Amino acid sequence: MSYQKADHILPPSLLKEVQKYIDGGILYIPRRESQKKSWGDNTSIRRELQDRNDRIYRDFLSGFSTRLLAEKYFLSMKTIQRILREKKQSA
C-alpha cells in the first residue's frame, strides 16, 4: 500500500466530490474483490508454518508430550493441542 496525492491522480471534479466527505484527511481505498490476495500469498510463511506443524505432529507421534512440544517450539500448549487435533483430523 502506498500513499499517493489525490490531486495528482483524481480528476478535479472527482476530487471536489470526495472533499465534500473528507477534506484534508487520509482516506483508505480498499482493493476490488477481484484484486485481493489471501493471507500469506506474498511470502513463504504458509509453507513454513505447514512444515513446522508437520514436524510437531511427527514429534508427537514419536513420543513427545504436549508440554515438551510447547517448550521446543515456543508455543502454548493450547496451540500445540490445536495443531495436533487438526493434523489428526486431516490424516
C-alpha positions as CSV (number, residue, x, y, z in Angstrom):
1,M,0.0,0.0,0.0
2,S,1.4,3.3,-1.0
3,Y,0.5,6.9,-0.2
4,Q,-0.5,9.0,-3.2
5,K,-1.7,12.5,-3.5
6,A,-5.3,12.7,-4.6
7,D,-4.8,15.8,-6.6
8,H,-2.1,14.0,-8.7
9,I,-4.3,11.1,-9.7
10,L,-8.0,12.1,-9.5
11,P,-9.8,14.4,-11.9
12,P,-10.6,17.8,-10.4
13,S,-14.4,17.1,-10.4
14,L,-14.0,13.8,-8.5
15,L,-11.5,15.4,-6.0
16,K,-14.1,18.1,-5.2
17,E,-16.7,15.5,-4.7
18,V,-14.5,13.5,-2.3
19,Q,-13.6,16.7,-0.4
20,K,-17.3,17.1,0.5
21,Y,-16.9,14.0,2.7
22,I,-13.3,14.2,3.8
23,D,-11.4,17.5,3.5
24,G,-7.7,17.2,4.2
25,G,-7.8,13.8,5.9
26,I,-6.4,10.4,5.0
27,L,-8.7,8.0,3.2
28,Y,-8.0,4.3,2.7
29,I,-9.4,2.9,-0.5
30,P,-9.7,-0.9,-0.4
31,R,-8.8,-3.2,-3.3
32,R,-11.5,-4.5,-5.5
33,E,-12.6,-8.1,-4.5
34,S,-11.0,-9.5,-7.7
35,Q,-7.6,-8.0,-6.7
36,K,-7.5,-9.1,-3.1
37,K,-4.9,-11.7,-2.1
38,S,-5.2,-14.2,0.7
39,W,-3.0,-14.1,3.8
40,G,0.5,-15.3,3.1
41,D,0.2,-15.2,-0.7
42,N,3.2,-12.8,-1.0
43,T,5.5,-14.8,1.4
44,S,6.5,-18.3,2.2
45,I,5.0,-18.2,5.7
46,R,2.2,-20.6,4.9
47,R,4.6,-23.3,3.8
48,E,6.9,-22.6,6.7
49,L,4.0,-23.0,9.2
50,Q,2.8,-26.1,7.5
51,D,6.4,-27.6,7.7
52,R,6.6,-26.6,11.4
53,N,3.2,-28.2,12.1
54,D,4.2,-31.4,10.3
55,R,7.4,-31.6,12.5
56,I,5.3,-31.0,15.6
57,Y,3.0,-33.9,14.6
58,R,5.9,-36.2,13.8
59,D,7.5,-35.4,17.2
60,F,4.2,-36.1,19.0
61,L,3.9,-39.5,17.2
62,S,7.5,-40.3,18.3
63,G,6.6,-39.7,21.9
64,F,7.0,-36.1,22.8
65,S,4.4,-34.8,25.3
66,T,2.4,-31.6,24.5
67,R,4.3,-29.8,27.3
68,L,7.7,-30.7,25.7
69,L,6.4,-29.7,22.3
70,A,5.2,-26.4,23.6
71,E,8.7,-25.7,25.1
72,K,10.5,-26.9,22.0
73,Y,8.5,-24.8,19.5
74,F,7.9,-21.9,21.8
75,L,4.1,-22.2,21.5
76,S,1.4,-22.5,24.1
77,M,0.0,-25.9,25.0
78,K,-3.4,-24.9,23.6
79,T,-1.7,-24.1,20.2
80,I,0.1,-27.4,20.2
81,Q,-3.2,-29.2,21.0
82,R,-5.0,-27.3,18.2
83,I,-2.2,-28.3,15.7
84,L,-2.3,-31.9,16.8
85,R,-6.1,-32.0,16.6
86,E,-6.0,-30.5,13.0
87,K,-3.3,-33.0,11.9
88,K,-5.3,-36.0,13.3
89,Q,-8.4,-34.9,11.5
90,S,-6.7,-34.4,8.2
91,A,-4.8,-37.8,8.5
